[in-house]
Every structure is written in structure tokens, then in C-alpha cells.
Amino acid sequence: MNFKEKDYFWLAPLIVMGIGLLPMPYGYYFLSRLVVCICAVFFLSQLYKINERTSVFIFVGIAILYNPIFPIHLGDKSIWIVVNIITAILFLINKNKI
């Protein structure tokens, strides 16, 4: 398998969200938010360049939701699991557009 630089930007969030399904210390979730937020910003910048407006708005929302500076607390971990699954699907759907 031949990875390109851009492949890390969809693979990294999937890995950190997958590991986040395990019981982890709070510091890990900060790192997870940081990785997902940075990758979402990369995606939205690339999608903006190719005029994918709907996808840009989706990834703006993901970047806001996962931002580590002003964290959004959804409460129970089961809610985050569902959000992470939806986020992973959105990264996978859009990986071939960039």
C-alpha cells in the first residue's frame, strides 16, 4: 500500500477515535480532539479549494465540535461513540475528494 501525505489526514482521526473507544485517561481525549480538529481543518481547506461547499460546512462543524481549546462536552461516552462513528464515516466519504 502506497500512502501519500494526505492519507494521514483521514487515517489519523480514525485511529485516535478508535483507540478512544477504550477507557483512556482524560489527557488522551485532549490529544484525540487535537488530532481530529487539525485533520478536519486540513479537509475543509482542501475541500474549499475544489469548491465542495457542503463538505466544507460539515468539516467546519467537525472542527468546532472537536476543538481542544473550547471543548464541547456532550456528556455520556455513549453519545461520543455515536458522534465518533458519524465523524469517521464523514472522513471516509470525503477522503477521495481531496
Stockholm file with secondary structure:
# STOCKHOLM 1.0

chainA/1-98         MNFKEKDYFWLAPLIVMGIGLLPMPYGYYFLSRLVVCICAVFFLSQLYKINERTSVFIFVGIAILYNPIFPIHLGDKSIWIVVNIITAILFLINKNKI
#=GR chainA/1-98 SS CCCCGGGHHHHHHHHHHHHTTSCCCHHHHHHHHHHHHHHHHHHHHHHHHTTCHHHHHHHHHHHHHHCSSSCCCCSSHHHHHHHHHHHHHHHHHHTTTC
#=GC SS_cons        CCCCGGGHHHHHHHHHHHHTTSCCCHHHHHHHHHHHHHHHHHHHHHHHHTTCHHHHHHHHHHHHHHCSSSCCCCSSHHHHHHHHHHHHHHHHHHTTTC
//
